[in-house]
């Protein structure tokens, strides 16, 4: 069983994701970065790209235009300008 940690993805419109995850990959200003449980604390700006969240339930991708990631106290907080589920957009277009 993989170690997990709490993740929150928040936009100005509200909470997009909250839960226990095994891994997060996000687009940092200096390149993509990955986070596992017990990661060293850091804060970094994010750029446009994909936030990929892996949990016991599978993998979820969100598109973002940027924001800030805060890794501290054993948890991760992503303050995103926006975070859209590309699959939800495709489902809406097909309807």
Wavefront OBJ file of the C-alpha trace (Angstrom):
o trace
v 0.000 0.000 0.000
v 1.415 3.385 -1.045
v 1.799 6.201 1.444
v -0.747 8.977 1.014
v -1.050 12.622 1.939
v -3.886 15.181 1.928
v -4.264 17.370 -1.165
v -6.503 20.374 -1.739
v -6.883 22.146 -5.071
v -8.615 25.491 -4.636
v -9.565 28.142 -7.212
v -11.206 31.555 -6.746
v -14.509 29.761 -7.428
v -14.008 27.246 -4.619
v -12.706 23.796 -3.768
v -12.023 21.629 -6.831
v -10.436 18.590 -5.179
v -9.906 17.390 -1.618
v -8.664 13.967 -0.634
v -5.867 11.553 0.179
v -3.503 11.008 -2.750
v -0.376 8.988 -3.533
v 1.259 11.371 -6.020
v 0.766 14.802 -7.592
v 2.499 16.195 -10.680
v 2.135 19.886 -11.485
v 3.616 22.460 -13.884
v 6.169 24.556 -11.984
v 7.770 27.763 -13.203
v 11.098 25.905 -13.521
v 9.575 22.728 -14.937
v 7.172 20.004 -13.951
v 7.492 18.688 -10.390
v 6.207 15.636 -8.560
v 5.223 15.223 -4.921
v 5.055 12.047 -2.846
v 4.229 11.584 0.844
v 6.738 13.126 3.290
v 8.112 15.517 0.657
v 10.437 18.313 1.743
v 8.434 21.509 2.364
v 8.505 24.127 -0.399
v 6.408 26.796 -2.103
v 6.559 27.341 -5.856
v 4.699 29.236 -8.546
v 2.906 27.159 -11.170
v 2.468 27.829 -14.871
v -0.042 26.681 -17.466
v -0.303 22.911 -17.793
v -1.691 19.751 -16.229
v -2.099 18.873 -12.569
v -2.116 15.074 -12.419
v -3.451 13.503 -9.223
v -2.962 9.792 -8.508
v -4.894 8.107 -5.715
v -6.117 4.610 -4.868
v -9.125 5.328 -7.089
v -7.016 6.038 -10.177
v -5.653 9.095 -11.920
v -7.357 12.471 -12.436
v -6.086 15.346 -14.585
v -6.916 19.029 -14.228
v -5.922 21.791 -16.657
v -4.664 25.000 -15.063
v -3.377 28.351 -16.242
v -1.142 28.719 -13.184
v -1.123 29.360 -9.481
v 0.877 28.453 -6.395
v 1.734 25.138 -4.734
v 2.456 24.913 -1.004
v 3.930 21.681 0.347
v 4.147 21.821 4.146
v 3.066 20.018 7.274
v 2.647 16.726 5.412
v -0.013 18.116 3.069
v -0.243 19.926 -0.266
v -2.320 22.985 -1.046
v -2.600 24.110 -4.657
v -4.035 27.583 -5.120
v -4.854 27.589 -8.822
v -6.072 30.409 -11.030
v -8.350 27.739 -12.465
v -8.499 23.933 -12.529
v -10.697 22.274 -15.125
v -11.363 18.591 -15.663
v -10.819 18.112 -19.435
v -13.040 15.007 -19.418
v -15.968 16.976 -17.984
v -15.604 19.519 -20.807
v -15.680 16.739 -23.426
v -18.796 15.233 -21.813
v -20.568 18.627 -21.917
v -19.675 19.115 -25.601
v -21.065 15.668 -26.490
v -24.393 16.392 -24.740
l 1 2 3 4 5 6 7 8 9 10 11 12 13 14 15 16 17 18 19 20 21 22 23 24 25 26 27 28 29 30 31 32 33 34 35 36 37 38 39 40 41 42 43 44 45 46 47 48 49 50 51 52 53 54 55 56 57 58 59 60 61 62 63 64 65 66 67 68 69 70 71 72 73 74 75 76 77 78 79 80 81 82 83 84 85 86 87 88 89 90 91 92 93 94 95
